[in-house]
Amino acid sequence: MGRAQRLGATLLAVVVAGALFAACGAPIVRAACDGKLVLSVPGTIQSTAIVEPSGLVASRQNAGTLWLLNDSGDTARLHAISESGAARATYTLTGATAVDWEALALSTGPVSGRAYLYAADIGDNQYNRSSIVVYRVAEPVITTTGAQTLTGVDVLTLRFPDGPNDAEAFFVDPRTGEMYIIQKSLSGGPVGVYRAPANLAAGSTTVMTRAGTLSLPTGSLMHAVTSADITQDGDAIAVRTYGAVRLWYRNTDQTVATALTAAPCAGPIPVEGQGETIGFRPDGRAYYTVTEGRGSEIHRFTIAP
């Protein structure tokens, strides 16, 4: 091999090595790539009101607290529990209704420096909803237990650009404030990634943009997207299906849709009868999952020390 060939081979090796590192640049994605995420069960959900948990996020205002919402059949409320599963408080959202709540996000919002909860009423099993709704409200500091009320709830109406779609995965990009919805297909396969602008005005109606396509295996319900989340600094994206967790690294100059075109790393997942939640811990070094059903275990996957 000549000098030019050796130089070319060296440069290629550097590029390949750099690409591989970039693919696992976020600590939790790198840990997933290396098989170094450890399962623990900090507790079980004790509240009898949480029957079909379909959205989960870890609180930023209340240490050691998880927020959950139920699938269709509950009223318009959010449930706060400790990481061990003990009930803390339940908050009814004023001015909100629950048609088919499917996802919950916690991210930035209209007021800089504040964290906002987003309850996503985006389910549409019959493909007959001309519009869907996201409810946005500042995350409260929990000071008392029991039933509470959250005021100042913004109603954000969204429409898909290509007609009704069923969806259960929603998150807000902390870098841009844009909202993302990932389509659900019962047989898996390629699904749409839709984007709505940041900081929409309360009471607004917005037609989303199809930002990209998420390519998944096809031919099985196990490949249907049921949840998604993004880390607080936006460097890792998790997408959950009934049968798998996939984790993507996102570098500083990538859009969400572009990041999702890369090959993901497989994250561990326990056997869950109907798993429809995934949520990162605020430090981005762990994620939680639970399954639908009363008294479900809380599963936490943490980077091994």
C-alpha positions in Angstrom: 0.0 0.0 0.0 1.4 3.4 -1.0 1.6 6.5 1.2 -1.5 8.1 -0.3 -3.5 4.9 0.2 -2.3 4.6 3.8 -3.3 8.2 4.4 -6.7 7.6 2.8 -7.2 4.5 4.9 -6.3 6.4 8.1 -8.6 9.2 7.3 -11.4 6.8 6.6 -10.8 5.0 9.9 -10.9 8.4 11.7 -14.2 9.3 10.0 -15.8 5.9 10.8 -14.6 6.1 14.4 -15.9 9.6 14.7 -19.3 8.6 13.2 -19.5 5.7 15.6 -18.8 7.9 18.6 -21.3 10.5 17.4 -23.9 7.8 17.2 -23.5 7.1 20.9 -22.4 10.6 22.0 -25.1 11.1 24.8 -24.2 9.2 28.0 -27.4 7.2 28.1 -27.2 6.3 24.4 -23.6 5.3 24.8 -24.6 3.1 27.8 -27.3 1.5 25.7 -24.9 0.8 22.9 -22.5 -0.8 25.4 -25.1 -2.8 27.2 -24.6 -0.9 30.5 -28.1 0.2 31.5 -29.1 -1.5 34.8 -32.8 -2.3 35.7 -34.2 -1.5 39.1 -37.7 -1.5 40.5 -38.0 1.4 42.9 -41.6 0.7 43.7 -45.1 0.0 42.4 -47.9 2.5 41.7 -50.1 2.6 44.8 -52.8 5.0 43.7 -56.0 3.1 42.6 -56.8 6.0 40.4 -54.0 5.2 38.0 -55.4 2.4 36.0 -54.0 2.8 32.5 -50.8 4.9 32.7 -50.1 6.1 29.2 -47.9 9.1 29.8 -45.0 9.6 32.3 -42.4 12.3 33.0 -40.0 12.9 35.8 -40.7 16.2 37.7 -38.2 19.1 37.6 -39.9 21.1 40.3 -40.4 18.3 42.8 -37.5 16.0 43.5 -38.2 12.2 43.3 -41.6 12.8 41.8 -43.2 11.3 38.7 -46.2 12.7 36.8 -48.5 10.3 35.1 -51.8 10.4 33.1 -54.3 7.7 32.3 -55.4 6.6 28.9 -59.0 7.3 27.7 -61.6 6.8 30.4 -60.2 9.2 33.0 -61.0 12.8 33.6 -58.7 15.7 32.6 -56.2 15.2 35.5 -52.5 14.5 36.2 -51.3 12.2 38.9 -48.1 12.9 41.0 -46.5 10.0 42.7 -43.2 9.4 44.4 -40.5 7.3 42.6 -41.4 4.5 45.0 -45.0 4.7 43.8 -46.8 6.4 46.7 -49.5 8.8 45.8 -48.6 12.5 46.2 -51.4 14.6 44.6 -53.9 14.7 41.7 -54.4 17.9 39.7 -57.4 18.6 37.6 -56.7 20.9 34.6 -59.2 23.7 34.4 -60.8 24.1 30.9 -59.5 20.7 29.7 -61.4 17.6 28.6 -60.1 14.1 28.1 -61.1 12.4 24.8 -58.0 10.1 24.4 -55.1 11.3 26.5 -52.0 9.4 25.4 -48.8 11.2 26.2 -47.2 13.6 28.7 -44.2 15.9 28.2 -42.3 18.3 30.4 -40.2 21.0 28.8 -39.8 24.6 28.0 -42.7 27.0 27.3 -43.7 30.6 26.8 -42.0 32.0 29.9 -38.2 31.5 29.9 -36.8 29.5 32.8 -40.1 27.8 33.6 -41.0 24.2 33.1 -44.3 23.3 31.5 -46.4 20.1 31.5 -48.0 19.1 28.2 -50.9 16.7 28.3 -51.4 15.4 24.8 -54.9 14.4 23.8 -53.8 12.8 20.5 -55.2 9.3 20.4 -57.5 8.6 17.4 -58.1 4.8 17.0 -60.9 5.4 14.6 -59.1 8.0 12.5 -62.1 10.4 12.8 -60.7 13.4 14.7 -60.3 16.4 12.5 -58.2 18.0 15.2 -56.4 17.0 18.4 -55.5 19.0 21.5 -52.4 19.6 23.7 -52.9 21.2 27.1 -50.0 23.3 28.3 -49.6 24.4 32.0 -46.7 25.5 34.2 -45.5 22.7 36.4 -46.6 23.3 40.0 -44.6 22.9 43.1 -46.5 20.3 45.2 -47.2 21.6 48.7 -50.2 19.6 49.7 -51.6 16.2 49.0 -54.9 15.0 47.6 -57.1 16.6 44.9 -55.8 19.9 43.6 -56.7 22.2 40.6 -54.3 23.6 38.0 -55.4 26.9 36.5 -53.7 28.8 33.6 -54.1 25.9 31.2 -53.5 26.8 27.6 -55.5 24.9 25.0 -53.5 24.2 21.8 -55.5 22.7 18.9 -53.4 20.9 16.3 -54.3 19.4 12.9 -52.3 16.9 10.8 -51.5 18.1 7.3 -52.5 14.8 5.7 -55.8 14.0 7.6 -56.5 12.2 10.8 -53.8 10.1 12.3 -53.6 8.0 15.5 -50.7 8.8 17.8 -49.4 8.1 21.3 -45.9 9.6 21.2 -45.3 13.3 21.9 -42.5 15.5 23.2 -41.2 19.0 23.1 -37.7 19.9 21.8 -36.0 21.8 24.7 -33.6 23.5 22.2 -36.3 25.0 20.0 -39.6 24.6 21.9 -41.2 22.9 18.9 -43.6 20.1 19.6 -43.3 16.7 18.0 -45.8 13.9 17.4 -44.9 10.4 16.0 -47.6 8.5 14.3 -48.7 5.1 15.5 -49.2 2.2 13.0 -50.5 -1.0 14.4 -48.3 -3.0 12.0 -45.1 -0.9 12.5 -43.1 0.2 9.5 -42.4 3.8 8.4 -44.4 6.4 10.3 -44.7 10.2 10.1 -42.9 12.6 12.4 -44.9 15.8 12.7 -43.8 19.2 14.1 -45.7 22.2 15.5 -44.1 25.6 16.1 -42.8 26.7 19.6 -44.7 28.7 22.1 -48.1 28.6 20.3 -50.6 31.1 21.7 -53.3 29.8 24.0 -56.5 29.1 22.0 -54.7 28.8 18.7 -55.3 26.2 15.9 -52.2 25.1 14.0 -51.7 22.8 11.0 -48.5 20.8 11.7 -45.7 20.1 9.3 -44.6 16.6 8.4 -41.0 16.9 9.4 -39.8 13.5 8.5 -40.3 9.7 8.6 -39.2 7.3 11.3 -38.3 3.9 9.8 -39.2 0.9 12.0 -39.6 -2.8 11.3 -43.0 -3.8 9.9 -45.4 -6.6 10.2 -46.1 -6.7 14.0 -48.0 -4.9 16.7 -44.7 -5.0 18.7 -43.4 -2.3 16.3 -46.2 0.2 17.0 -45.0 3.4 18.6 -46.5 4.0 22.0 -44.3 6.7 23.6 -41.3 9.0 23.2 -39.2 11.4 25.2 -36.2 13.7 24.8 -33.6 14.6 27.4 -33.6 18.0 29.1 -30.6 19.2 26.9 -32.0 17.6 23.8 -29.0 15.2 23.1 -30.9 11.9 23.3 -34.3 10.8 22.0 -36.1 7.7 23.1 -38.9 6.0 21.1 -40.8 3.2 22.6 -42.9 0.5 20.9 -44.7 -2.4 22.5 -41.7 -4.6 22.0 -38.6 -2.3 22.1 -36.9 0.9 23.3 -34.7 2.7 20.7 -32.3 5.5 21.6 -30.9 8.1 19.3 -28.0 10.6 19.9 -28.7 14.1 18.6 -25.7 16.4 18.0 -25.9 20.1 18.5 -26.6 21.0 14.9 -29.2 18.4 14.1 -33.0 18.7 13.9 -35.1 16.0 15.7 -36.2 14.6 12.3 -32.6 14.3 11.1 -31.4 12.7 14.2 -34.1 10.0 13.9 -32.8 9.0 10.4 -29.7 7.5 12.0 -29.4 3.9 13.3 -30.5 3.8 17.0 -29.1 1.8 19.9 -31.4 -0.7 21.6 -32.3 0.1 25.1 -33.4 -2.7 27.6 -37.1 -3.1 28.4 -38.8 -5.4 30.8 -41.6 -7.7 29.9 -44.6 -5.4 30.2 -48.1 -6.4 29.1 -49.0 -3.1 27.5 -46.1 -0.7 27.8 -47.1 2.8 26.7 -44.7 5.0 28.6 -41.1 6.1 28.7 -39.6 9.2 30.4 -36.1 10.3 31.0 -34.8 11.3 34.5 -34.0 15.0 34.5 -30.3 14.4 34.5 -30.6 12.2 31.4 -28.8 9.2 33.0 -31.9 7.0 33.4 -35.3 6.4 31.9 -38.5 5.0 33.4 -41.2 2.7 32.0 -44.5 1.3 33.3 -47.2 -0.8 31.8 -50.9 -0.2 31.8 -52.8 -1.8 34.7 -53.5 -1.0 38.3 -50.5 -1.5 40.7 -47.9 -1.6 37.9 -44.2 -1.8 38.7 -42.1 1.3 38.1 -39.1 0.2 36.0 -35.9 2.4 36.0 -33.0 1.8 33.7 -29.8 3.6 34.9 -26.3 4.0 33.6 -24.1 1.4 35.4 -21.5 3.1 37.7 
